[in-house]
Amino acid sequence: MSPGMYKAEQIVSWMTTAKTPDGQGGTNHELRSSGGAPANAPFHGYDVVYSHDAPDIAAQYIREGDFDLAKKALTSKIYLDRSSVPDHHPYLDAPSKFLYPYALYLRYTGDQSIFTPALKAKIKATAHLVQELRVSEPGSPYDGLIKQSATFDNSPSHLAVDNMAALYGLTAYADLAASWSASDSSWQTEKSWALGQADSVGTALDRALTARMDATKSGGYNACLDACPLFGNGNYQGNWLGTTFMMSSLPWDGRLAGVKDQGVWKDKLDASVRLAFTKRAQTAAAVPAHSWGAWTNGANGYGTVCNDGAGSQLLASDDPELRTEAAAGLRWLFGDQTAPMQWGRASPPVAAGRGTRTSPTWRRGDSAPTARRSWRPASPSRTAAA
């Protein structure tokens, strides 16, 4: 998400922070991706934390300057327990993403007080978990990559997002270790280890992207590093590429954090985005320009809140036209926003001149949206996170 997205998210995702007992006499400040309201309130949203969502919400609070809430969230037991490990899906980007809000918080505030010995140990253990999640099969085309995952609620596949998140997370950990080495030189070793891991992941990612582009003769990459069934019908949909940027916070946010701006993922960034837009026009005519599509695995949905989180990453593009996609996507979002307290996942077309944006009453996975004038929450069941 881009800095401007926090306010937009507040329009469609009220009460994203819930206070819950932590079971140890304290209070969790639980970051929920949408909703988090009492059961008797007319809100539709996630009613639990999903491991790879909370770090992005915490980071957004930091970017907006709400350091107190971010601090409470990042030190809450529920964040430490859930966001530092892959959950049952599994979301293998979660451990990597757990790391970067801490580095972001320190960069913005200079506040070392939250980093107790226990928290430092937790951060270190999570960073090393990223290494354990990598494939270790010399000779395999996937050697060195993050293992197969369901980060997009897909059939487990090797995904670019998990590896891009690892590049960012490991770099963030190296920054933290460097700051702590001023008072404890042993952290210098951790810094070197983390940067070495990031370089190794980058090498594996370069190899996999090159192999995939060679196999498809496409000249660009998408979310998959193998022949994953996510795009089995060959049609464009929201997870084709945009959510890879959104969920990994690469390339733009990562560049600002010091991730090396090099490798196949960067060299082929512009070509891959152009390819995605061409694919969108050819196979997903319902998805308009400046929308990346919705999380739904179909070619008919197009998103709102998720939209600018993808486009903002193109600020790292070498193509001036693509860099403006960040602003174009945000303008599109403001024009096509869904109703307050609604999913903000996808919206149906709005007839010109109606003067009122309609609210979707469908949820991700439905075959088509249905527009209504009055807001009505869909079922609170959740199939995925974003």
NUTIGU-514289 format. One record per residue: residue in one letter; z, x, y of N, C-alpha, C in turn. Coordinates in steps of 0.05 Angstrom, whole numbers, padded with zeros to 5 digits, always signed. Example, Ala and Ser with C-alpha at 12.3 -4.5 7.8 and 13.67 -1.06 7.14 Angstrom:
2
A+00156+00264-00114+00156+00246-00090+00156+00264-00066;S+00142+00257-00045+00143+00273-00021+00157+00258+00001;
//
This chain:
386
M+00000+00017-00024+00000+00000+00000+00000+00017+00025;S-00013+00008+00045-00014+00022+00070+00010+00014+00087;P+00017+00029+00108+00041+00022+00124+00039-00006+00135;G+00016-00016+00143+00014-00043+00154+00018-00064+00133;M+00018-00057+00108+00020-00077+00087+00048-00088+00083;Y+00068-00074+00092+00095-00084+00088+00098-00111+00102;K+00089-00113+00127+00092-00138+00141+00075-00160+00128;A+00051-00152+00119+00034-00172+00106+00048-00182+00080;E+00060-00163+00066+00074-00171+00042+00097-00190+00048;Q+00110-00186+00070+00132-00204+00077+00123-00233+00081;I+00098-00236+00090+00087-00262+00094+00085-00278+00068;V+00077-00264+00047+00072-00277+00021+00094-00273+00001;S+00112-00254+00005+00132-00247-00015+00159-00245-00002;W+00170-00268+00004+00196-00269+00017+00218-00261-00003;M+00240-00251+00009+00264-00244-00006+00258-00226-00030;T+00245-00203-00024+00238-00185-00045+00261-00168-00054;T+00284-00170-00041+00308-00155-00049+00330-00174-00056;A+00340-00172-00080+00362-00189-00090+00386-00172-00096;K+00409-00182-00088+00434-00168-00094+00445-00179-00121;T+00449-00162-00140+00459-00170-00166+00481-00151-00175;P+00500-00160-00190+00522-00143-00200+00510-00121-00218;D+00520-00097-00216+00510-00075-00232+00525-00071-00258;G+00545-00088-00263+00561-00086-00287+00582-00065-00286;Q+00584-00051-00264+00605-00030-00262+00621-00034-00236;G+00622-00058-00227+00638-00064-00203+00623-00060-00177;G+00597-00053-00179+00582-00048-00155+00559-00068-00153;T+00541-00063-00134+00519-00082-00128+00493-00068-00130;N+00474-00080-00145+00447-00071-00145+00432-00083-00121;H+00416-00068-00109+00396-00079-00090+00370-00078-00104;E+00364-00100-00116+00342-00102-00136+00316-00109-00122;L+00296-00092-00125+00270-00096-00112+00252-00111-00131;R+00245-00135-00123+00228-00152-00139+00201-00155-00125;S+00181-00156-00141+00154-00154-00130+00145-00178-00114;S+00157-00201-00120+00151-00225-00105+00173-00245-00111;G+00185-00256-00091+00206-00276-00097+00233-00263-00099;G+00247-00268-00121+00275-00259-00123+00293-00279-00111;A+00284-00304-00109+00300-00325-00096+00316-00340-00117;P+00337-00355-00108+00353-00371-00126+00335-00391-00141;A+00345-00399-00164+00329-00416-00182+00322-00443-00169;N+00339-00452-00150+00334-00478-00138+00317-00477-00113;A+00307-00453-00106+00291-00451-00082+00261-00453-00089;P+00245-00462-00071+00217-00466-00078+00200-00440-00076;F+00208-00420-00091+00194-00395-00090+00181-00390-00118;H+00158-00378-00117+00146-00369-00142+00144-00339-00141;G+00155-00325-00160+00154-00296-00159+00165-00284-00184;Y+00164-00258-00186+00175-00244-00209+00205-00248-00208;D+00216-00254-00231+00245-00258-00232+00260-00235-00245;V+00245-00213-00250+00257-00189-00261+00244-00165-00248;V+00256-00142-00251+00244-00117-00241+00225-00107-00262;Y+00202-00098-00253+00183-00084-00271+00182-00055-00262;S+00183-00037-00282+00189-00009-00277+00171+00004-00257;H+00145-00002-00257+00127+00013-00240+00122-00002-00213;D+00135-00024-00209+00132-00038-00183+00153-00029-00163;A+00178-00027-00171+00200-00022-00153+00196+00003-00136;P+00186+00025-00148+00182+00049-00131+00164+00045-00107;D+00143+00029-00111+00124+00024-00089+00137+00008-00067;I+00154-00011-00075+00168-00028-00055+00188-00011-00040;A+00203+00005-00054+00222+00023-00041+00208+00042-00021;A+00185+00052-00030+00170+00070-00012+00160+00056+00013;Q+00153+00030+00010+00144+00015+00033+00166+00011+00053;Y+00190+00006+00043+00213+00003+00062+00217+00029+00077;I+00213+00052+00063+00216+00078+00077+00195+00081+00098;R+00170+00075+00092+00149+00078+00111+00153+00061+00136;E+00166+00038+00132+00171+00020+00154+00196+00026+00169;G+00211+00046+00159+00235+00055+00173+00260+00040+00165;D+00259+00024+00144+00283+00010+00135+00298+00028+00115;F+00309+00050+00126+00320+00071+00109+00346+00062+00095;D+00361+00045+00108+00386+00035+00095+00380+00020+00070;L+00361+00001+00071+00355-00014+00048+00342+00003+00026;A+00325+00022+00034+00313+00040+00015+00335+00056+00001;K+00354+00066+00016+00375+00082+00005+00392+00066-00015;K+00398+00041-00008+00413+00024-00027+00397+00019-00052;A+00371+00015-00050+00355+00010-00073+00353+00035-00091;L+00348+00058-00079+00343+00082-00094+00369+00093-00107;T+00392+00083-00099+00417+00091-00112+00429+00068-00129;S+00415+00046-00131+00424+00024-00148+00421+00030-00177;K+00440+00021-00193+00439+00027-00222+00414+00015-00234;I+00406-00008-00225+00383-00022-00238+00357-00006-00233;Y+00355+00007-00209+00332+00024-00204+00333+00049-00221;L+00356+00061-00223+00358+00085-00239+00353+00080-00268;D+00362+00057-00278+00359+00051-00307+00331+00042-00314;R+00319+00025-00297+00294+00013-00305+00270+00027-00296;S+00270+00038-00272+00246+00049-00261+00241+00078-00269;S+00260+00090-00283+00257+00118-00291+00246+00121-00319;V+00241+00098-00333+00231+00099-00360+00208+00079-00363;P+00190+00084-00382+00169+00064-00388+00183+00040-00400;D+00174+00016-00392+00185-00008-00404+00168-00015-00428;H+00172-00040-00438+00161-00047-00464+00130-00050-00464;H+00117-00049-00441+00089-00055-00440+00071-00034-00455;P+00071-00009-00453+00087+00007-00435+00072+00014-00410;Y+00087+00018-00388+00076+00027-00363+00083+00057-00360;L+00064+00073-00368+00070+00102-00369+00067+00115-00341;D+00060+00100-00321+00060+00111-00294+00088+00110-00282;A+00106+00095-00294+00132+00089-00283+00149+00114-00278;P+00153+00132-00298+00170+00156-00292+00159+00173-00269;S+00133+00176-00268+00121+00192-00246+00127+00179-00219;K+00123+00152-00218+00127+00138-00193+00156+00136-00185;F+00174+00138-00204+00202+00138-00198+00209+00161-00179;L+00195+00183-00181+00202+00208-00167+00194+00208-00138;Y+00171+00196-00131+00161+00201-00104+00176+00188-00082;P+00189+00164-00085+00203+00153-00062+00227+00170-00053;Y+00238+00185-00071+00260+00203-00064+00250+00225-00045;A+00227+00237-00052+00216+00257-00035+00207+00245-00008;L+00197+00221-00009+00189+00208+00016+00213+00202+00034;Y+00234+00193+00021+00259+00187+00036+00270+00213+00049;L+00270+00235+00034+00280+00260+00045+00262+00270+00068;R+00236+00267+00065+00217+00276+00085+00221+00261+00111;Y+00226+00235+00109+00229+00218+00133+00256+00220+00146;T+00277+00224+00130+00304+00223+00140+00319+00249+00142;G+00312+00269+00124+00326+00293+00122+00354+00290+00110;D+00359+00266+00099+00386+00259+00089+00389+00269+00060;Q+00404+00290+00057+00410+00301+00031+00434+00288+00018;S+00448+00271+00032+00474+00261+00023+00471+00243-00002;I+00448+00230-00005+00445+00212-00029+00441+00228-00054;F+00434+00254-00052+00427+00269-00076+00452+00282-00088;T+00468+00265-00101+00491+00274-00115+00483+00291-00139;P+00501+00306-00151+00494+00320-00176+00483+00301-00197;A+00495+00278-00199+00486+00259-00220+00457+00249-00214;L+00451+00244-00189+00424+00235-00182+00404+00257-00186;K+00411+00281-00178+00393+00304-00183+00387+00307-00212;A+00408+00304-00229+00404+00307-00258+00385+00285-00268;K+00388+00261-00257+00371+00238-00266+00343+00243-00258;I+00338+00253-00233+00311+00259-00224+00299+00281-00241;K+00314+00301-00247+00304+00323-00263+00296+00313-00291;A+00314+00297-00303+00308+00287-00330+00282+00270-00330;T+00279+00254-00309+00255+00237-00308+00230+00254-00304;A+00231+00275-00288+00208+00292-00284+00200+00305-00311;H+00220+00313-00326+00214+00325-00352+00204+00305-00373;L+00211+00279-00369+00200+00258-00386+00170+00256-00382;V+00161+00261-00358+00132+00260-00353+00118+00280-00372;Q+00129+00303-00376+00117+00323-00394+00117+00312-00422;E+00139+00299-00431+00140+00288-00458+00120+00266-00462;L+00111+00253-00441+00091+00231-00444+00063+00241-00445;R+00059+00267-00444+00032+00279-00445+00023+00283-00474;V-00003+00280-00479-00015+00285-00505-00013+00315-00510;S-00004+00322-00534-00004+00351-00542-00019+00354-00568;E-00045+00354-00566-00063+00356-00589-00086+00375-00582;P-00082+00401-00585-00103+00420-00579-00129+00413-00593;G-00150+00413-00578-00176+00406-00589-00183+00377-00585;S-00164+00360-00578-00169+00332-00573-00181+00330-00544;P-00199+00312-00540-00210+00308-00512-00188+00297-00493;Y-00166+00288-00505-00145+00276-00488-00121+00295-00486;D-00123+00319-00497-00101+00338-00495-00093+00343-00466;G-00067+00340-00461-00057+00345-00434-00055+00321-00416;L-00069+00299-00424-00067+00274-00409-00041+00259-00415;I-00034+00240-00398-00014+00221-00405-00024+00204-00428;K-00006+00197-00446-00013+00182-00470-00025+00155-00463;Q-00036+00142-00483-00047+00115-00479-00025+00096-00468;S-00033+00079-00450-00014+00061-00438-00026+00033-00433;A-00009+00015-00424-00018-00012-00417-00010-00017-00388;T-00014+00003-00371-00006+00001-00343-00019-00023-00329;F-00043-00030-00337-00057-00053-00325-00055-00078-00343;D-00034-00078-00361-00031-00100-00380-00055-00102-00398;N-00066-00079-00404-00090-00077-00420-00083-00068-00449;S-00102-00069-00466-00098-00057-00492-00094-00027-00487;P-00075-00014-00500-00069+00014-00494-00094+00031-00493;S-00096+00046-00471-00119+00064-00467-00110+00087-00450;H-00126+00108-00449-00121+00130-00431-00131+00121-00403;L-00114+00122-00383-00120+00111-00357-00118+00133-00336;A-00136+00132-00317-00135+00152-00295-00109+00148-00278;V-00100+00123-00275-00077+00117-00258-00053+00132-00267;D-00048+00134-00293-00024+00147-00302-00024+00177-00296;N-00047+00189-00297-00049+00217-00292-00049+00223-00262;M-00061+00206-00246-00060+00209-00217-00031+00205-00207;A-00017+00186-00219+00011+00182-00212+00027+00207-00220;A+00021+00219-00242+00035+00244-00250+00030+00266-00230;L+00006+00269-00220+00000+00289-00200+00018+00285-00175;Y+00021+00261-00167+00037+00255-00143+00067+00258-00150;G+00076+00247-00172+00104+00249-00179+00114+00277-00183;L+00099+00293-00197+00107+00321-00202+00107+00337-00176;T+00087+00332-00159+00087+00346-00133+00111+00338-00116;A+00118+00312-00117+00142+00303-00103+00167+00316-00113;Y+00169+00319-00140+00192+00332-00152+00193+00361-00143;A+00171+00374-00142+00170+00402-00133+00181+00404-00104;D+00174+00385-00087+00184+00385-00060+00215+00381-00060;L+00225+00364-00076+00254+00359-00078+00268+00385-00087;A+00257+00397-00108+00269+00421-00119+00269+00443-00099;A+00247+00445-00083+00246+00466-00062+00268+00462-00042;S+00273+00437-00034+00294+00431-00014+00322+00437-00025;W+00326+00433-00051+00352+00438-00063+00357+00467-00069;S+00335+00482-00071+00338+00511-00077+00350+00527-00054;A+00352+00515-00030+00365+00529-00008+00394+00534-00013;S+00406+00516-00029+00435+00519-00035+00439+00527-00064;D+00418+00524-00081+00421+00531-00109+00394+00542-00119;S+00392+00568-00122+00366+00580-00127+00354+00572-00154;S+00371+00560-00172+00360+00552-00198+00338+00531-00195;W+00339+00516-00173+00319+00495-00169+00291+00507-00163;Q+00290+00533-00156+00264+00545-00151+00248+00546-00177;T+00262+00550-00199+00249+00549-00226+00237+00522-00231;E+00252+00501-00224+00242+00474-00227+00217+00468-00210;K+00218+00479-00186+00194+00476-00169+00170+00488-00182;S+00172+00512-00192+00150+00526-00205+00141+00511-00229;W+00160+00501-00245+00153+00485-00269+00137+00460-00261;A+00146+00446-00241+00133+00421-00233+00105+00426-00224;L+00101+00446-00207+00074+00452-00197+00055+00461-00220;G+00066+00476-00239+00051+00483-00263+00042+00459-00279;Q+00061+00440-00282+00054+00415-00296+00033+00399-00282;A+00035+00398-00255+00015+00383-00240-00012+00396-00242;D-00014+00422-00241-00039+00436-00245-00051+00430-00273;S-00034+00430-00293-00043+00425-00320-00053+00397-00324;V-00038+00377-00312-00048+00350-00313-00075+00348-00299;G-00077+00361-00276-00102+00360-00261-00125+00371-00277;T-00121+00393-00292-00142+00404-00308-00150+00385-00330;A-00131+00373-00343-00137+00353-00364-00152+00329-00353;L-00144+00320-00329-00157+00297-00317-00186+00304-00309;D-00190+00328-00299-00217+00337-00292-00235+00336-00317;R-00224+00347-00339-00240+00348-00363-00247+00320-00373;A-00227+00302-00373-00231+00275-00383-00251+00259-00365;L-00248+00262-00339-00266+00247-00321-00295+00257-00325;T-00298+00283-00327-00325+00294-00331-00337+00285-00357;A-00321+00285-00378-00331+00275-00404-00339+00246-00403;R-00323+00230-00389-00329+00202-00388-00354+00196-00372;M-00357+00210-00350-00381+00206-00333-00406+00216-00348;D-00403+00237-00364-00426+00247-00380-00433+00226-00401;A-00413+00214-00413-00418+00194-00434-00431+00169-00423;T-00424+00161-00399-00434+00136-00387-00459+00141-00370;K-00464+00167-00364-00486+00174-00346-00486+00157-00320;S-00462+00154-00309-00458+00136-00286-00456+00151-00260;G-00448+00176-00260-00444+00191-00236-00418+00185-00221;G-00402+00168-00233-00376+00161-00221-00357+00152-00242;Y-00332+00151-00236-00311+00143-00255-00300+00115-00248;N-00285+00104-00267-00270+00080-00262-00242+00084-00273;A-00228+00063-00279-00199+00065-00287-00195+00078-00314;C-00216+00078-00331-00213+00086-00359-00222+00114-00364;L-00207+00128-00381-00215+00155-00389-00225+00155-00418;D-00228+00131-00429-00239+00128-00456-00255+00102-00455;A-00266+00095-00478-00282+00070-00480-00263+00046-00483;C-00246+00042-00463-00225+00021-00466-00236-00007-00464;P-00224-00026-00478-00234-00053-00478-00228-00068-00452;L-00215-00055-00433-00208-00069-00408-00234-00079-00394;F-00256-00064-00398-00281-00072-00386-00302-00078-00408;G-00292-00092-00428-00309-00096-00452-00335-00111-00446;N-00334-00130-00426-00358-00145-00420-00376-00131-00399;G-00367-00109-00389-00383-00093-00370-00382-00103-00342;N-00368-00126-00337-00367-00137-00310-00345-00124-00293;Y-00351-00123-00268-00330-00114-00248-00307-00134-00248;Q-00283-00123-00244-00259-00139-00240-00239-00122-00225;G-00217-00134-00217-00198-00121-00199-00188-00094-00208;N-00186-00090-00234-00176-00065-00244-00197-00044-00249;W-00222-00049-00239-00243-00030-00243-00236-00003-00231;L-00226-00003-00206-00219+00022-00193-00197+00019-00172;G-00198-00003-00157-00179-00006-00135-00150-00004-00143;T-00142-00016-00165-00114-00015-00172-00106+00013-00182;T-00125+00029-00190-00119+00057-00196-00109+00071-00171;F-00122+00066-00149-00113+00078-00124-00086+00066-00115;M-00085+00040-00116-00061+00026-00107-00036+00034-00123;M-00038+00035-00149-00015+00040-00166-00007+00069-00167;S-00025+00087-00161-00019+00115-00161-00013+00127-00134;S-00020+00111-00112-00018+00120-00085-00033+00146-00080;L-00055+00149-00094-00074+00171-00090-00101+00158-00083;P-00117+00172-00066-00113+00200-00057-00098+00203-00031;W-00096+00182-00014-00087+00186+00013-00057+00193+00015;D-00040+00176+00004-00011+00181+00006-00004+00207-00008;G-00017+00213-00030-00012+00238-00044-00020+00262-00028;R-00043+00260-00014-00051+00282+00003-00030+00287+00025;L-00020+00266+00037+00001+00269+00057+00026+00282+00046;A+00030+00278+00020+00054+00290+00007+00049+00318-00005;G+00025+00328-00002+00019+00355-00011+00005+00357-00038;V-00003+00335-00050-00019+00337-00074-00045+00352-00068;K-00052+00370-00086-00076+00386-00081-00100+00368-00079;D-00115+00370-00058-00137+00353-00052-00162+00366-00064;Q-00163+00367-00091-00185+00380-00104-00187+00369-00133;G-00209+00375-00145-00213+00366-00173-00235+00345-00174;V-00242+00338-00198-00263+00318-00202-00256+00292-00190;W-00231+00283-00192-00224+00257-00181-00229+00256-00151;K-00225+00278-00138-00231+00279-00109-00261+00283-00103;D-00273+00302-00118-00301+00308-00113-00319+00284-00118;K-00312+00267-00137-00328+00244-00144-00316+00218-00133;L-00297+00220-00115-00285+00196-00104-00305+00178-00090;D-00320+00189-00072-00339+00172-00057-00360+00160-00075;A-00371+00176-00093-00391+00166-00111-00380+00144-00129;S-00355+00146-00137-00342+00127-00154-00337+00101-00140;V-00329+00102-00114-00325+00078-00098-00351+00064-00093;R-00372+00079-00087-00398+00067-00083-00408+00053-00109;L-00403+00066-00131-00410+00055-00157-00395+00029-00162;A-00370+00029-00155-00353+00005-00159-00364-00018-00142;F-00371-00012-00117-00381-00033-00099-00408-00044-00109;T-00424-00026-00120-00450-00035-00131-00445-00053-00155;K-00426-00045-00172-00419-00061-00196-00408-00088-00188;R-00392-00088-00167-00381-00113-00157-00403-00132-00149;A-00422-00122-00133-00444-00139-00124-00461-00149-00147;Q-00465-00133-00167-00483-00140-00189-00470-00159-00209;T-00444-00156-00214-00432-00171-00237-00409-00189-00229;A-00400-00188-00203-00378-00205-00195-00383-00216-00167;A-00403-00233-00166-00412-00244-00140-00391-00260-00126;A-00371-00270-00141-00350-00286-00128-00331-00269-00112;V-00331-00243-00117-00313-00224-00103-00327-00215-00078;P-00316-00222-00054-00331-00215-00029-00327-00186-00021;A-00344-00178-00003-00341-00151+00008-00313-00148+00020;H-00303-00123+00019-00277-00116+00029-00254-00126+00012;S-00260-00138-00010-00239-00144-00030-00245-00129-00055;W-00224-00119-00067-00227-00103-00092-00225-00121-00116;G-00220-00146-00113-00216-00164-00135-00186-00168-00141;A-00180-00185-00159-00152-00191-00165-00143-00177-00190;W-00118-00178-00196-00107-00165-00220-00118-00179-00245;T-00125-00204-00243-00135-00219-00265-00159-00205-00278;N-00161-00206-00304-00182-00193-00318-00207-00210-00318;G-00216-00218-00295-00240-00234-00293-00255-00227-00268;A-00280-00236-00266-00297-00229-00244-00296-00250-00222;N-00279-00271-00224-00279-00292-00205-00256-00290-00185;G-00235-00275-00192-00212-00274-00174-00214-00252-00154;Y-00204-00256-00130-00202-00234-00111-00176-00235-00096;G-00166-00212-00089-00138-00209-00082-00132-00210-00052;T-00106-00211-00047-00097-00210-00019-00077-00187-00016;V-00052-00190-00023-00033-00169-00019-00041-00143-00031;C-00052-00143-00055-00060-00119-00069-00084-00105-00055;N-00098-00120-00039-00124-00111-00030-00122-00085-00013;D-00105-00086+00008-00104-00063+00026-00090-00039+00013;G-00075-00043-00007-00063-00021-00021-00084-00004-00034;A-00106-00015-00041-00128+00000-00052-00145+00013-00030;G-00153-00004-00011-00170+00006+00010-00158+00028+00028;S-00132+00027+00032-00119+00046+00049-00122+00075+00038;Q-00125+00077+00012-00127+00104+00000-00153+00117+00007;L-00173+00101+00016-00199+00113+00024-00198+00127+00050;L-00175+00128+00063-00172+00145+00087-00176+00174+00079;A-00175+00180+00053-00180+00207+00044-00209+00212+00037;S-00226+00192+00041-00254+00195+00035-00268+00215+00054;D-00289+00228+00045-00305+00245+00062-00327+00229+00076;D-00330+00203+00069-00350+00186+00080-00338+00169+00102;P-00348+00172+00127-00336+00157+00149-00337+00127+00144;E-00358+00117+00132-00360+00088+00127-00339+00079+00107;L-00334+00095+00086-00314+00088+00067-00286+00089+00079;R-00282+00108+00097-00255+00110+00110-00249+00084+00126;T-00269+00072+00137-00264+00047+00152-00258+00024+00133;E-00262+00027+00107-00256+00006+00088-00227-00001+00089;A-00210+00018+00096-00181+00012+00098-00176-00010+00119;A-00189-00007+00143-00186-00027+00164-00200-00052+00157;A-00224-00050+00145-00239-00074+00137-00224-00091+00117;G-00212-00077+00098-00196-00092+00078-00172-00106+00090;L-00160-00093+00109-00136-00105+00122-00145-00129+00138;R-00167-00127+00153-00177-00150+00168-00184-00173+00149;W-00196-00166+00127-00203-00187+00108-00178-00201+00098;L-00157-00185+00093-00132-00197+00083-00121-00216+00103;F-00120-00208+00128-00108-00226+00148-00125-00252+00151;G-00151-00250+00145-00167-00274+00147-00166-00291+00123;D-00158-00280+00100-00159-00295+00075-00131-00295+00062;Q-00111-00294+00078-00084-00293+00067-00076-00320+00054;T-00060-00317+00034-00050-00342+00021-00025-00351+00035;A-00015-00374+00026+00008-00386+00039+00034-00370+00036;P+00053-00373+00055+00078-00360+00051+00092-00367+00025;M+00105-00348+00014+00121-00352-00011+00103-00357-00035;Q+00078-00350-00034+00060-00354-00056+00054-00326-00068;W+00041-00326-00090+00035-00300-00104+00021-00280-00085;G+00002-00289-00070-00014-00269-00056-00031-00253-00074;R-00036-00263-00098-00052-00249-00118-00082-00253-00114;A-00090-00277-00110-00118-00283-00108-00121-00309-00093;S-00144-00312-00081-00148-00337-00066-00177-00347-00070;P-00180-00373-00069-00207-00384-00072-00223-00382-00047;P-00248-00387-00047-00264-00386-00023-00255-00408-00003;V-00257-00402+00022-00249-00421+00043-00273-00429+00059;A-00278-00455+00061-00302-00465+00075-00300-00458+00104;A-00322-00450+00116-00323-00443+00144-00314-00466+00162;G-00298-00459+00181-00290-00479+00201-00267-00497+00193;R-00255-00492+00170-00232-00510+00162-00208-00505+00179;G-00205-00480+00188-00182-00474+00206-00156-00469+00192;T-00155-00474+00166-00130-00470+00151-00137-00456+00125;R-00123-00436+00119-00128-00422+00094-00114-00437+00072;T-00127-00440+00049-00116-00454+00027-00099-00436+00010;S-00081-00448-00005-00064-00433-00022-00072-00436-00051;P-00073-00415-00067-00080-00417-00095-00058-00429-00111;T-00064-00446-00130-00044-00457-00147-00048-00447-00176;W-00064-00426-00178-00068-00414-00204-00053-00388-00206;R-00050-00378-00230-00038-00352-00233-00057-00334-00248;R-00052-00309-00247-00069-00289-00259-00074-00295-00289;G-00099-00294-00297-00106-00300-00324-00119-00328-00326;D-00115-00345-00306-00129-00371-00306-00159-00366-00302;S-00175-00385-00311-00204-00381-00310-00215-00384-00282;A-00202-00400-00265-00212-00404-00238-00190-00415-00220;P-00191-00408-00194-00171-00418-00176-00177-00447-00168;T-00156-00461-00160-00159-00488-00150-00146-00490-00123;A-00161-00497-00102-00150-00497-00075-00137-00524-00069;R-00114-00523-00056-00100-00548-00048-00089-00543-00020;R-00085-00565-00006-00074-00563+00021-00044-00557+00020;S-00030-00570+00002-00001-00566+00001+00005-00543-00018;W+00027-00529-00011+00035-00506-00028+00051-00516-00052;R+00044-00507-00075+00059-00514-00099+00061-00489-00116;P+00084-00481-00124+00086-00457-00141+00075-00461-00169;A+00062-00441-00179+00053-00442-00207+00077-00436-00225;S+00072-00436-00250+00093-00430-00269+00105-00403-00263;P+00132-00399-00266+00144-00374-00260+00139-00352-00281;S+00125-00359-00302+00120-00339-00322+00103-00317-00310;R+00106-00293-00321+00093-00270-00310+00080-00255-00333;T+00055-00247-00328+00041-00233-00349+00037-00203-00342;A+00041-00196-00317+00035-00169-00309+00048-00162-00283;A+00048-00137-00276+00058-00128-00251+00037-00113-00235;A+00040-00113-00210+00022-00097-00193+00036-00088-00168;
//
